[in-house]
């Protein structure tokens, strides 16, 4: 794909020439921040939440057939290439056991926004967990909560510096509930979405997790092992085969605390399980390795993700339809590099280069996105983000699919987040 490679290099050079990026981004031990409460300062019930309002515009380039392209429409409705939206509206409560015991705490949250997890007027319970902090170095968390894994998924969306997830996270990690497979050929199937439960798993699962963080001088080492149903949120086990998640992170802490601390974190994770599709179980595994550096005005982070087994591959022919393609026994990999630097105390610019190669065993599809962004913090709780995404794609072994991916249009977005 020499043409794609040359274009990516030119785009990267443009992005780097504009770079001067933001430390508004957070670095933290998300396992502890989301799974535990400070024993000395816990409340019975602390109400929290956030609202994200946005506008996105995508060039409405049609497919070679003349039909609208799903990837050139604003999700989740895919009804227009330009739209305002309340993407997320979350409300939660967290705290300890009514002053009886600070070693037991809870976390509860619901979502009202319009995204792949919920629709307007149809709230979804996203988090409902209890953490028991009695055994040294082996805290126990049970319920529905974020799985230990990719930094993109584990980090709260309200603290992200970008509007949209990377190609790898969206395609390989954000699962869709699919059923009723047809036209299977041993390598892939076509499937409709399950109307019951949330459409997107939102990086969450239902199960139990053993975890903790151990401190040595200026270093913090975190681990987690989770056993879960592997069927998304609001849904019980449907195949009797549990998913398991492994996570490790080591961070050299420079300064600060909580969600705003600075440091250098390196992490690795693995998740494995099986997925039920029309009566058959298929293997699914994901793994990743990454690092994140945040110090003063500078931020650099990156992550590599590898996928095997069941892989969601978008709508059939990239058209706007409820028929999806599912790869059954294939592989994929993706990665991103994110760089940032604050030019003012409240203003920073961001650039992220992410790539995805999906279906690498049989029918490869390649996606590349360079995201140029700026974020402005009105105060500690209210932030605005502006992104411009230069998107391209190619199918090196399929001329028809290559023409379809040539229709990928650039995307512009503005998002305002208010946390309370």
N, C-alpha and C positions, 0 to 999 in steps of 0.2 A: 504493500500500500504506500508507494513512494509519495503520491500526491497528497494523501492524508497526512503523512509524516511531515512533508514540507510545510503544509498549512499549519500544523500544530506547532512547529518550531517558530514560524512567523508570529502566530498568536501568542506563544509564550514570551517571545521577545517583546511584543507590545505590552503584555501584562507586566513584565518585569520593569520595563521603562517607566510605567505609571506607578510602580510600587512605592508605597510609603505607609505602612499599614498598622493596624490598631491593636492595642493591648486591652481593649474592651472585652475581648475573649477571656473566658475563665479557664483556669486549670485547677483541678481538685481531685480529691479521693471520693468519687461519686458513690462507691459502695457504702461508705460510712455516712456521707451527707444525706443520702436518700433512705438508708436502712436503719439508722440509729438516731437517738436524741441525746443531747448533752445531759448527763445525769445531774449536774449541778444547776442547770438553768432550764429544765424542761417545764412546759406548761401542760395543764390537763388537756387543753384543746387550743391549738394555734391555727386559725383560719388563714389560708393563703390561696393564691391563684394568679392567673394572668390572662390577658386578652391579646390576640394577634390579629390585626386588621391589615389587609394587603391589597395591592393592585398588581396584576401581571399581564404582560403583553407578549405574544409570540407571533412571529411572521406566519401568516396563514397560507403557507405553501402547500399546494395540493399534492397528492400522490400521482404517480405517472398515469393512473387510471382516471384521474380527475376527481376522485373522492377525497373528502377531508381526511387528514392524517391525525390519528389519535395523539401522537407525540407533539403535534403543533396546536393542541387545544389545552386550555387551562383546566386542570383537574380540581376536584374529582368528577365534575359533571361532564366535562368534555363537550360542552355545548357552544363554546365560543373561544376565539383566539385572544380575547381581551376581556378581563373581568375583575371587578372588585369582589372581595370575599372576606368573611370572618373565618380565617383558617382554623384558629384554635381559641377556645374559651374554656379554661379549666378552673375548677373550684375544688379545694381540698381542705382537709383538716388533719392535723397530726399532733401527737403528744404522748404522754405517759399515762400510767394507770391510776389517774385520779389521786396522786400523791401517796398511793399505797406502796408503790415499789417503782423506783426509777429505772430498774433493770428490764422492765417490760414496756414496750412502746408500740404505737400503731401508726399507720399511714393510709389515708383514704383520699381518693380523688376521682372526679368525674369530668367528662369532656362534653361540651355542647357545640363545638365548632363544626365547620363544613370541610371535612377532609376524608381520607380513605378509612378512618376509624369510625366516624360518625357523620350524620347528616343533620341539617337544621331541624330542630324539633324532636330529634331522637337521641337523647343523651346516652352515653355509654360509660359504665363504670370501668375506669382504666387501671386503678390501683386500689388494692384492699389487702393490707398485710399487717402482720404482727411480728415484732422482733423480740427475741428472748436473749438477754445479754448476761447469762449466768455463768457459763463455762468459759474460763480464760482461753483466749485465742480460738474460740469456736462458737461464735454467735450464731443463733438460729433464726432464720426468717421464713415465715410460711404465709401462703396466700397468693395473690396475683400482683406481680410487680415486674420491673425491668430486669431482663436477663443480663448476667455478667458477660460482656463481650466487647464488641466494637466501640471505640470512643464516640463515634457518631450516634450510636444508639443509646449508650449509657449516659451520655451528657444530656441534661435537660434541654428541651428545644428552646425554651425561653432564653437560654444563655448562648445560643449559637450565633456565629457571625455571618451566616449565610441563610438565605431564604429556603433554598431547596437542598435536599440531600445529594450526595454524589451518585453517579451512575451505579457504582458497585453496591452501595447501601440500598438504593431504591430497588434494584433488580435482584440482588442476591440475599439480602437480609430482611427486607420488609415483605413478609409472606402474604399471600392471598389464599383465602379459604376456597378451594376448588373441589368440585364433585362431577359426577356423570361424564366420565371420559368417553369420547367417541373418536373414530378414525385413528386408532392407535396402530403404530407400525413397528413397535418394539423399541424405538428410540424417542418417540414423542407422542403426545395425545393432544386432542382439542378438548376443552372443558369449559363449563359454565361456572360462574361464581356461586357459592353457597349463600342463600339469602338469610340464613340464620346466623346471628352473631356478627361481629365486626368484620368488615372486608379486609382491613389490614391488621396485622398482629401488633403493630406499634412497638416492636422490640420487647414485647412482654409475653409472659407465660404464667401458668398456674402450677405451683409446686412448693418445694422447700429448698432452702439454701443455707449452707454452712459457710461462714465468712469471718474475716477480721483483718485488722491492720496492725502490724507490729512495727514499733519505732526503734531505730538504732542511730543515735546521734542525730545527724541531719537527714537521715534516710527513713523512708516509710515503705514497708513491703506489705502489699495487700494480696489476699487470695480469696477465691470463692469456688465452691462446688455446688451446683444446683441440679436437682432431679425434678422433672416437670412433665406435664401431660403432652406437650408438644402439639397443641391444637389451637393456639392463639388465645385471645381474651374472651371472657364470657362464654367459654366452651369447655366442656369436660372431655376427657380422653375418649377418642373414637376408634382406637385400634389396639389398645392394650400394650403398646410399645412406648416406653418413656423416653423422653429426650434428656440428655445430660450435658451440662455446661461446665467448662473448666476455665479459670481466669487467674492470671498473675500479673501484678504491676509492682515495679520498684521505682520510687521517686526520690530524687534529691531535692529537698525543700529549701528554697532560697529565702523567702519571706512571706508574710501575710498568713491568712487563715481562711477557713471556710471555702466558699465558691470563688473567692478572689485571690487566692494565694498564688505565688509564683514558684516555679520549679522546673525540673526536667524529669519527665516520667517516661519509662519504657514499659510496654505491656505486651502480653500475648494471650490468646484465648482459643478455645475449641468448643464446638457444639456438634452433637451427633444424634441421630434419631431415624425414624421411619415415618413415611407419609402414606395415608390411605387414599387411594384413588380408584373408584369403581371396583371395590372388593379386593384389590391387591395392595400390598405394602411395598414401598420402594424406599431405598436408602437415601438419606439426606445428611450431608456433613458440611460444616463451614469452619474455617480457621483463619486467624489473622495475627499480624504482628505489627506494632507501631510504636511511635515515639512522639512526644510533645514537649517542646521547650518554650517557656515563657519567662522572660526576665526583663524588667524595666519596660521599655517601649517596644521590645522585639518579641515576635512569636514565630516559631517554625514547628510544623507538625506534619506527620505523614503516616500512612497505614497501608498495608498490603493485605488483601482478602483473597482466599482461595475457596472455591465451592466445588462439590462433587455430588452427583446423584440428581435429585429432583430440583429443577431450576425453572422458575417462572420466566416466560419469554415474551410477555406482552400480548396484545390483542392480535387476532389472526390477520396477517397481511398488513398490520399497522393501521387497520381501518377502525372506525368507531363502531364497536360491536360488543356484545356480551360473551363472545366466544374467545377463549384465551388459548395460547399455545403453552404446553408444559413439556419441558425436556425431562426424560425419565432417567437416563443413564449417561449423563454428559458431564462436562467440566466447564469451569469458568474461573477467571481471576480478574481482579481490579485493584487499583491503587490510586492514592491522591497525595499531592504535596501542597501544603497550605503555608503561606508566609504572611507575616503581618508586622506593621510598624506604626506606632502612634506619632502623628505629626503635631497634635495638640492634645491637651489633657482629656478633651471630650471627643476628639475626632481622630479617626483612623481609616486607613485604606487597606483592602484585603485582595489577595489574588490566590486562586486555587486552581490547580491543574489536576483533573481526574480522568482516568481511563478505565474502560471495561472491555474485556474480551469474553464473550459468552458463546457457549456451544463450541468450544475449541476442539472437541473430538470429531465432530461430524460437519456441522454447518456453522462456521464461525461468523459472529457479528461483532464489530468493533465500534465503540463509542468513545468520543473524546469531547470534553467540555473544559473551557477556560473561563472561570468566573472572575470578573473584575468587580470589586465592591467597595463601598464606603459605609461606615456606621458612625452615628452620632448619638452620644449619650446626653439627653436633656437633663437627666439626673440619674441617681443610682438605680432607679426603678423603671425608667422610660427610655427606650432606645429606638432609633430609626435606622433601617438598613436599606441601601440601594444596591442592586446587583444587575450586572449585564453579563449574560452567558453566551459565549461563542461556541456553538455545538456543531459537531460533524460526526459522520458515521460511514462505515463501509462494510461490505460483505465480500471478502476476497475470493470466495469459491462459488458465488452464486450471483450471476449477472442481474437477475430480476430483483433479488433482495438488495443488491448494491444500488440499483436505481431508486428503490424505495427509500433507503437510508440517505440518499442524496437529497431528499426532500426535507431533511431536518433543518429547522429554522432557529435563529437565535432567539433568546428570551430575555425580557427586561422585567424587573420587579422592584416594588417598594413595599416595605413592611414596617409597621410600627408595633412595638411590644410594650405593654404596660403591666408591670408586676405589682401585686398588692399582698 
